[in-house]
Amino acid sequence: MPYDNHKDLPESVQNALPPEAQSIYLAAFNNAWDEYKDADDRRGNQSREEVSHKVAWSAVKQKYHKNDNDMWVKSS
């Protein structure tokens, strides 16, 4: 289930990430959703959705990190 906009993202993502990071998450999720549609392309027996969320969080973590206040901020 690809996402069309930020409002479609899970509430946990909307509440945790700033808008730019949400855009990264959305784009990475949608790309992974297409890339891993075939079960043979995924490791183990993870679902397409599970893999797509993992890819999306990984993409966010390339440009953002949690600060001491447990808030996601852009990495320098």
C-alpha positions in Angstrom: 0.0 0.0 0.0 2.0 2.9 -1.2 1.4 6.3 0.3 0.2 9.4 -1.6 1.0 12.1 0.9 2.2 12.7 4.5 -1.3 12.4 5.9 -1.4 8.8 4.6 1.7 7.8 6.6 1.3 5.8 9.8 0.6 8.1 12.8 3.8 6.9 14.4 5.8 8.3 11.5 3.8 11.5 11.3 4.2 12.2 15.0 7.9 11.3 15.2 9.4 12.8 12.0 9.7 16.4 10.8 8.1 17.1 7.3 11.3 16.7 5.3 12.0 13.4 6.9 8.4 12.3 6.3 9.1 13.0 2.6 12.2 10.8 2.6 10.2 8.0 4.4 7.3 8.2 1.9 9.6 8.1 -1.2 11.7 5.3 0.2 8.7 3.3 1.2 7.0 3.6 -2.1 10.2 2.7 -4.0 10.7 -0.4 -1.8 7.1 -1.3 -2.2 7.7 -1.5 -6.0 11.2 -3.1 -5.7 10.2 -5.9 -3.4 6.9 -6.9 -4.8 8.1 -10.4 -5.5 8.7 -12.6 -2.4 11.8 -14.0 -4.0 13.4 -10.5 -3.8 12.9 -10.4 0.0 15.0 -12.1 2.7 13.3 -14.8 4.7 9.6 -14.6 4.9 9.2 -10.9 5.6 6.1 -9.3 4.2 6.3 -6.7 1.4 5.1 -4.0 3.9 7.6 -5.0 6.6 10.5 -4.7 4.2 9.2 -1.4 2.8 9.0 0.1 6.3 12.5 -1.1 7.1 13.9 0.4 3.9 12.1 3.7 4.7 13.5 4.0 8.2 16.9 3.2 6.9 16.6 6.0 4.4 15.5 8.5 7.1 18.5 7.4 9.3 20.9 8.4 6.6 20.0 12.1 7.0 18.4 12.3 10.4 19.1 11.1 13.9 17.5 11.2 17.3 18.9 13.9 19.6 19.2 13.8 23.4 15.6 14.8 23.7 14.5 11.8 21.6 13.5 14.0 18.7 14.4 13.4 15.1 16.7 16.1 13.8 18.8 16.6 10.6 22.3 15.2 10.9 25.1 17.6 10.2 
